[in-house]
Amino acid sequence: MPQLNPGPWFAILVFSWLIFLVIIPTKVMNHTSPNEPAPLSAEKHKTEPWDWPW
């Protein structure tokens, strides 16, 4: 039964994992976000209680 021969399937498995673990993460990490996060300011915003009109 040729479908039980692990020879070609093991090579496909190894190469696909190499692609997933080496090539794809480097391509994804090279992308930059259009809106870089800015640090929050230390000042607190003044909040006032709001009464519901009903």
Rosetta blueprint (number, residue, H / E / L):
1 M L
2 P H
3 Q H
4 L H
5 N L
6 P L
7 G H
8 P H
9 W H
10 F H
11 A H
12 I H
13 L H
14 V H
15 F H
16 S H
17 W H
18 L H
19 I H
20 F H
21 L H
22 V H
23 I H
24 I H
25 P H
26 T H
27 K H
28 V H
29 M H
30 N L
31 H L
32 T L
33 S L
34 P L
35 N L
36 E L
37 P L
38 A L
39 P L
40 L L
41 S L
42 A L
43 E L
44 K L
45 H L
46 K L
47 T L
48 E L
49 P L
50 W L
51 D L
52 W L
53 P L
54 W L
